[in-house]
Structures are given as structure tokens and as C-alpha cells.
Amino acid sequence: MEEVQAIGLGTGNETGTGPLADQGPEGTDGPSHPGGSAVSGDQAVSEGAELLSELREAIGQYVVLPSDAALTAVTLWAAATHLQQVLQHAPRLAVVGPTKGCGKSRLLDVITETVHRPMITVNTSPAVVYRVIGKNPPTLLVDEADTIFGPKAGDKEDLRGLLNAGHQRNRPAWRISGPEHKPTQFPTFAMAALAGIGNLPDTIMDRAIVIRMQKRKAGEKIAQFRSRTSVPALHRLRDRLAAWLTPLLDTAAEHIPRMPVEDRAADTWEPLVLAADLAGGQWPALARAACSAMTRYEADQDEETALKTRLLRDIRHIFAKEGNPEALRTHDLIEALRTDPEAPWAEHGANGLNAYHLANLLRDFDIKPANVRFADGRQAKGFTRNKFRDAWERYCPEPSAPANEPRPPGQRGPLAPPAGPVSPVPPGLPSGPKQTR
């Protein structure tokens, strides 16, 4: 009992406000595992909980996060970087947005000044990262990550593999190095934040706390971030975080927080929940609530993304089945989708897929219906095939055709996308559908 009281697990635990406190019986919080720290309970609560609150307020000053849960997550991620020496997993922070001007780079600017040993870059190579990471790894911060992993970025599998491996401790990379060309082991373990437009590769998103930034509304105001005045204040917070958490490294190494999620999501969120448990106060509850809400949201996003990709594939198949016309009527396209017995579109929504659902699912790919004049001279709402080509290449590329897919006359080998629009209209008739306004 004397040892428990020495690390602040006496009366503080009975009310759920002390560091590493048991928060409740519903499985949303965790049991404590004393680690021998000499920090008193009262001091840890006032210092840790209030310090995290100050950090949360400072981050919220300069950038508008998409939710309170996201602001909590960013705060705890920055704090957790100061525990890297004893963590088993190094969660990535994926700061993504649909367009430029959503505050992604500004958020990276702010947290760079608060994390442990920041290494910020807009582009880098695996060789550099291999040589920077060591026993006391830096915090990697990569802006414009879409230029590294985007469709035109070329082969970046080495860097992606490094970031994937570095999520878990003891996953080194081996390379031939030095003038004697000896096999050399390079550590990969390091926390990393990556900001960019659009989603990052799935393997990175799966290992990340995902912050989906949005443009500010007209009434949402933030403070101007200026290095001369903003950075010194953030550095003071950073130094206080290090001073608070460094003496608690042994305690953190032995504490296994109870998580509200499982598997990789639990691995990714554990460092954040651990930092919250060390702080005590309201932070253990805030951390677990953010973990549950944000993990559930990303699971929903994954299901929706899979559904949209399925729609693109099914539409490509319908165009091919019809001989790759320049356009299809919306009504005909929906009818073909709904009558496919192996597809989910007949049960989509309350009464099956309709024109509104179709337009909504395709909106993120910048594919919209338009007024089209077809070969029979009639005008109707429809979708032109050219509008789908970019999305097909990006999200569901098909290097070869299935055996039962129609081929243009005279073509041998794998089916390749035609160089231009293909019209099934016989000679002598109008050349094809024309988009009208």
C-alpha cells in the first residue's frame, strides 16, 4: 500500500482522478499498473492534466480541427511523442483534407514545435530516414505527403515500407551499407505525422490517427501563427511536457491501459490513452471517447470507400457490356446496376439505388450527370464515359480484361482502354451523343 500511495494511486484512484486510475467497469478505461515513479498523485494530476489542457488550447488557437475528439487526439499524440523510448507502437498522424487551404500545413507547423525531436520535411528518401532514426528516434513530420504517394509520384514502396514497419518496435530494415558492402541493420521505429491532399496509402491510414481537415467557415476565427511570437510559447509547452513525462517513463513502460477498441486500432491508440492515463483528471475519459468515436468513423469511411470503388468497377463493366458507348442514360445505367444479381444496388437505400444515390456516390470522383443528346436524337440525363476514365485508372485499374469481357473487333491480347471515344453508331447516323446545356 505504501508503494501505491507513493506514485499517486491512493485516494486519487478511488475517485478516478489520479494518474493511471481505474475509470469504470464498462471496459472503456483501464486498470493501473504501478511502475515505481516517485511523483505524487496530487502533483501529477495538477501538472499533467492542466498541461495537456494548455496544449489543447494552444493548438486550437491556431487551427480549426474537425471535432473536439480530433483536437483531443492531436493533443495526446503530441504528448505521446515524448514517451517514444518506452512505447511498443508509434502511431502515425494522418492529416488529410479534400483540397488545399484546409489547415493541414498549419497544424503540422504547430505540432512541430511541441513534439519530441522534430524532423520536418516536405520530401525525403528512405536512406535519410534510416540514418536519422536511432535509439532515441525523432518525430518525423512530412508535409505535402500527396506528392510522395500520389499517382504521379513514381515508385515510393521503400518509403511506404519504412513507414509501415516503423509503426511497431523491433522491425528493422536491412541494407547493404558502407565501403565494405556489409549487411547493416537500420531501426525504423519512430512516430510520424504526414499531411496531404486526399487519403494516404491504405497501409499507412490503417496505422494512423486520421485527422480529416476541412476549410474554415466564415465565422471561425484563429490566431495568426508567427514564428517570432508563437514558437517561443509552444517551446515552453514542449519543454514542460518533456519535464513532466521523462520521470514517468518507467511508469509508462509498465502500464497497460484498457482499450475501448481491439487489434491494430488498439495498438495505434494505446500511446495516446497511456499519456491520458498519466495525466489523470478528465483526460482518461476524453482519450477513450475520442478513440471510440474516431475509430468508428474511420471504419464507416472504409466501408463507404469500398462501396464507391465497387460502383466504379460495376459501371465500367456495364459500359464494356454495352460496347463502350460515349454515354449512357442515367435511367439505363441505374437499371443495369440494380438488375445485377451479384451487386448490392437493388438493396441500396430504402428502395434500391436511384439517381440521387448514384450522383452522391460519384461526387467525390468529380463525376456528375449532364444533359446528353444521344444518337437517336433524344436528349436525356446521362453519364459520359470519358468522365470515368481518370477515376477508373486511379481507384480500380484493370491491366487485363476478364475472359468474358467484350473486345473491340480485331483486337487481340489484353483489353486496353481505347485511345479515343468509341461510338457504336452505324455509318450514316449522327456521330454520337453530344452534351448540351
N, C-alpha and C positions, 0 to 999 in steps of 0.2 A: 504493500500500500504506500509505503514511503517513496518508492521509486516512481509510482504512478503520479503522486502529487508533485514530485519534483519536475515533471515535464508538463504540468498543467492539465492532467487528466483526472483531477479530483472533482470538486463540486461543479466545475465548468461542464463536464460531461453530463451531469445529471440534468442540466437544463438545455443541453445541445448547443451551447455557445462556445465551448472551448475548442482548441485545435484538435483535430482528429477525433471529434466527438461522434458518438452513435446518434444518428439523427432520427431514427424511427424504425418501426417494424415492417414497413411496406416494401422493402427491397430497393428503395430509391437512394439510400445512403449507406455509409459503410462503417464497419467496426473498426476500432482503433487498435494499432499495434505499436506500443511504446518503443521508442528507439534510443532512449538514453540521453536525450537533449537536456541541458540544464536550464533552458528558457522557461520562465514561469508562465502559468496559464494566463493570468491577467495581462501580463506584458505582451504575450503572443497575440492575444485577441485584439488588444488596442493597437498594436503595431501592424500586424498582418492585415487584419480586416480593414482598418482605416487606410492603410497604404494602398490596398487594392482599390478601395473606393476612390481615392485620389487619382490613381492611374486611370480608372474608368472615366472619371470626369475629364481628365486631361485629354484622353483620346477623343471623347465625344465633343470636345471643344472645337476640334479641327476638321472633323469629318462626320457625315451623317451615315450611320450604319443602318442596314435594312430593318433591324429589330433590336429590342433590348437584349434578347438572347444572343444575337450576334455581337453586340458590344461587350457583353459578359465574356463570351468566348475569346474575343481578341485580347481582352484584358488578361485573362487567365493564361492564354498562350504566351503572351509576352513575359509574364511572371515565370511560367514553366521553363523558359529558356535558361533561367538561372539555376535550374536543377538538372541540367543535361548530364552532368557527371554521374548521376545515380539512376537515371531513367532507363527503362528497358526498351521503350519505344519513343521515337522522335516524330511527333505528328507534323504533317505539312499544313500550312495555312494557305488555302487556295482562294485568292481574292480575285473574283471574276465578275464581269459585267457584260451586258449585250453590246455596248457601244463605248466610245471614248467619252471622257468627261463625267464619269460616274464616281470619281474619287478614289480609284484603285491606287494610283501612284501616290496620292496624298496620304492614304492610310499607311502605305509602305514607308513613306518619309517619317511619319510619326513613330511607328513602332520600331524603326531602325534605331532611334535614339533611346529606346528603353530596354532593348534586348541584350542578352549576353554576347559579347564579342561579335558585333555585326559585321558581315561581309556582304555588301550590296553591289549588285552588278546588273546591267541590262543585257548582258550576254556573257557567256563563259564557256569553257571547254572542260570535259571531264578531267584532263590532265592537271589543270589548275586546281580543281576541287579536290582531287586525290591528294595533292601535296599540301593543301591547307588544313584539311581535317586531321586531327591528331587525338591524343588522349583528352585534351580539353577543347572540344570542337567549337568552331564558330557557329553563329546563326546565319544561315545563307538567306539572302533576300534578293530575289530575281524579279526585276520589273520587265514589262513587255515580254512575258513568257510566251505569248502567242507567236512572237517572231522566232522562237526556238522550236516550238512544237506544232506550228501551224502547217497547213497543207503544202505551202511553198518553202518550208524551212529546210528541206532535204533530210538526210539520214541523221537522226539525233538519238538513235537507240542506245548508244553508250551512256549519254547523259540521263536518259529516261531510266535505264537500268540502275545507274548510280543512285538516283533519287528514290527509286523503289526499294533498293537494298538498304539504303540509309535510314529507312523507317524503323528498322529493328537492329538492336545491338548485335555485334559479332557476326556481321555479314560482310566480310572484307572482299575487296576486289583484287585479283592478281594480275599483274602486268610485268612484262619484260622491261627492266629498267637498268640504267647505268651503263658505263662503257663496257662492262663485262657481260651485259645482257643477262643478268640473273633474274629469276622469278622473284618478284617483290610483292609483298602484301601491303595493300593500302586500306586503311579504315574508311568506312562510308557513313558511319553514324553521325548525324547532325540534324538539328531541326532546320526547317526551311520554309520560307514564305515565298509564294510565287503569285504574281499579279499579271493579268492579261485579259484580252477581249475574248469572250466565248469560253467554253469549257476547256480545261486542260485534258490531257490523255486520261482515259478511264482508270488506268492503273495508278495514276497519281491522285486523281479525285477520290479514289477508294481509300486512300491513306491520309486524307486531308480533312481538316475542319474547313468547310466550304462557306465562304462569305460572298453572297450574291449581291453586289453593289448595284445601286440604282441612281439615276440622276436626281438631284435635289429638286424639291418643289419650290415654287416661288417664295413661300413663306418660311422656308427652312434656312436659318442663318448659321454660319460658322465663323470662327475667328480666323484671321489671316495667319498662315504659317510662315514665319520669318525666322531664318537661322539665328539672327542676332539676338532675338528676344525669346523665341520658342525653345530652341535647343538647350540652353543652359537649364531651364526649368525641367525639361524632360530628363536631362542628365542627372539632375539631383534626384529625381524619382528612380532612375535606373540604379544609382549608387545606393539608395536606401533599400531597394529591392534586393540587391546583392548582399548588403549588410544584414538584412533580415533573414534571407534564405540560406546563406552559406553555413551558419552554425546549425541549421536544421537538416543538412544533407544526410547525416546518419539516420535521423528520424524518418526522413523521406524514403531512404533506401529500404527500410523495414516495413513501412506502412503499405498495406494492400487495400485500397479503397473498394468498397462495394459499388458496383456499377449498375446503372439502370438499363444498359444495353449489353450485347454479347459480341463475341468473336472480334473481328477486326475493328469494328466501331468502338468496342471497349478498349482495345489496345490504343487506338488513336486518341480517345478522350481521357484516358487514365491520367496522363500528366497534368491535365487541366484540373481534374477533380482532386488530384493529390495536392496541388497548390491551394485549392479552395479549402481542403481539409486542414492544411497547415495554418491557414488564416483564421478559420473558425467564424464566429458570428453568423451572418446571413449567407456567407459565401458557399458553404457546402450545399445548401438548398438551391441557391441560384445556379451553381455549376451543373447540378444534376437535372434541373429543369431545362436549362439550355441544351444539355446533351440529348435529352429525350426529344425535345421539340425539333432541334436541327437535324438529328439523325432520321427522325420520322419524315421530315420534309424532303431530305435527300433521297430517301427510299421511294417516295412518291415521284420525285423528279426522274429517277431511274426508270420507273415503270412507264411514265409518260414518254420519255425519250425512246424507249424500246417500242412503244406503240407507234410513234411517229415514224420511226425507221421502218417498221413493218408496213406502214401505209405507203411510203415511198417505193418499197420493193413491189408491193401489190399493184400500184399504179403503173410502174414500169412494165410489169408482166401484162397488164391489160392493154397498154399501148402496143406492145410487141404482138399480142394475140390479134389485135385489130390491123396489123400490118404497119405499125408505126406511122399513123396519120399525123398531120401537123397539129391537130387539135381534136379534143373530144368534148361533146356536150357534157355539162355538169350532171344533167339527169342521167345520161347513159353511163357516165363514169361511176356514179353512186349506185346505179342498178347493178353494174358488173361487180362492184365491191361487195354489195350486200348478198348477191347470189352465190358467192364463192363459199362452198360448204366448210372449207377448212379455215376461213378467215373469221375474225371476231366482229365484223362490221354489221352483221344483221342484228346483233345484240348490243351494239354501241349506243349508249344513252338510253332513254326511256323507250323509244320506238325504232331503234336502229339508226344508222348513220344518215344524216341529212346534209343539205347544202351548208347550213351554218356550221355543223360539226366539221365538215371537210375543210371549209375555209379557215376555221380556227386552228385545226391541226397543222395546216400547211403555212400558217402565217409566219412562224419563226424561220422558215426557209425562204422567205420573201417570194412566195408563190401565191398569186391571187387570181381569182376568176376574172374574166373580161368578156365584153361583148364580142362575139366572133361570128363572121359571115362564113357559112360552110359551103361546100361545093354545090349543094342543091339550091343555093341562093338564099336560104333562110338564115336569119340571124338569131343567135341564142347565147346564153351564158355558157362559157366553156373554159377549158384549160388548154393552153398551147404546150406542146411537147418541149419546145426549147426552154421554157421556164423551169423544167425539171432537171435539165442536164447537169447543172452545177451541183445541185443537191444530191443527185444520184452518184456523181463522181466523188463527192466528199463523204457521204454518210453510208452509202451501200454500194461501193464499187463492185462491178462484176466482170472480172477479167475474161471469163469464158462463158459461153451460153449453155444452159441445160440442153439435154438431147432433144427434148420436146418443144423447144422454143423455135418459132418460125424464123427462117433465114431468108434474106433477100435473094431473088433468083440469081443463080450463077456463083454465089459466094461459097467458098469452102473454108474449113477450119473454124476456129472460134468466132462467134458473132462479135463484131466490133461496132461501136457506135457510128452511124453514118456521118459522113463529113458535112452534110447539109441537111436541110429539111427534106423529108420523104413524103411524097404525095401519092395516095393510091388512086387518084382521079385518072380515068382513061383519057387518052389523047382526044382533043377536040372539045373537052369540057373546060370550065374555068380552072385555073391553076391550083386552086385550093382555098382554104378558109382565110379570110382576112379579118384582122382585128379592127373593130370600129369603135368609135366613141359615141 
